[in-house]
């Protein structure tokens, strides 16, 4: 007996016919795999920050080490260290103000032409090992430079021991040249080695030359004494033939210097020659009339 179909309410969609069951030997359908992919903007930053951080820590360590050194050393020691690492090329030293000072940095002419700390007073505290070697690029000082520094140190100490001469320390310069070590006694607007227009030494100049004589006597070096003048003409005009002039004045002052050094235990045989060069070798090249061009140079040959 057939059963009657159930009534379908009005307005309802027709029923979906049931799918027939799969046959016993039909293949099993493959499973559906859903892969979720997450996209991240930009790549991974890697370890670059570690390098930057290491550089920062190294810089901070160097900074605090520098601060500690500045606090643990005296002013003289710092100046000595600065002078030790200053370029020592002879040409640079002769043409610069700071490098040609008595101890390596007294500014007698104005601007330096190589980078250094202005106003250095030389190496007074640093110890250089006897077997140390090195050229200008390594910051080392050769034997000639060490001799220059030692002579400069002795002169500075002897001047400092005489109170009335302390203000004249700037007048003395010790320079290494291709010929040897040169000691310059320089005039300025406030001090002159000789009485105006004469070959007569002032008392302070005699004392300075006594200190120079005590310092150079043990070296055994031959000496060349050279007199310099500024470009101002002799007492109101150039002199004619046979009359006093800057040539005779510079030569006379060199001879007066030699005579004074003879009084301080320097034998006659130590003097190689004396020279008067007038105004032909100015110290301040751009101002031949500058009083600093008036000077006496004592060269230790070799």
Secondary structure, 3 states (H helix, E strand, C coil): CCCCCCCCCCCCCCCCCCCCCCCCCCCCCCCCCCCCCCCCCCCCCCCHHHHHHHHHHHHHHHHHHHHHHHHHCCHHHHHHHHHHCCCCCHHHHHHCCHHHCCCCCCCCCCCCCCCCCCCCCCCCCCCCCCCCCCCHHHCCCCHHHHHHHHHHHHHHHHHHCCHHHHHHHHHEEEEECCCEEEEEEECCCCCCCECCCCCCECHHHHHHHHHHHHHHHCCCCCEEEEEECCCCCHHHCCCCCCCCCHHHHHHHHHHHHHHHHHCCCCCHHHEEEEEECCCCCCCCCCCCCCHHHCEEEEEEEC
